[in-house]
Structures are given as structure tokens and as C-alpha cells.
Amino acid sequence: MNLETRGICYISVDKKRKSNDIVLNILALVDKRVGKKRILSMSAKMKLKHPVVQYFYELRRDHCDVILGQKIS
């Protein structure tokens, strides 16, 4: 892992999420520090993100739905 890659690991989840960088947005979504409540509360803002970020959001949201035992439409 090079120094640049290691630096990405230390960026806060909120900074990754609010960034205009697609890769950082995706990293924020798959970060284990992001819980079910935060994922479910991101729904409105995800509509403004790049389609690839929306795809990863839907994957993560669906994973939360499976854990919660319910399906959100």
C-alpha cells in the first residue's frame, strides 16, 4: 500500500461522503463505521450522486434491509 492509498484510509466518513470524488463516495458507503441508520438516512442525497455511487448505495441499503428483516421500497 503506497502513502497516497494509506492517506485515504484516514479521511473521515463524512468527508468521503460529501466529496465530489466518486471513489471516495463509494469508500464511504462500504466503510464499516457507517451504520444502518446512517445508510437509511442518506436516501435523499444519494439521488444527486453519480449512478455508480447510487448503485453501491442500493447494494449497501439492501444489505441493511436483509439484516433488519424488512424490505424498503
Secondary structure by P-SEA (a helix, b strand, c coil): ccaaaaaaaaccaaaaaacccaaaaaaaaacccccaaaaaaaaaaaaaccaaaaaaaaaaaaaaaaaaccccc
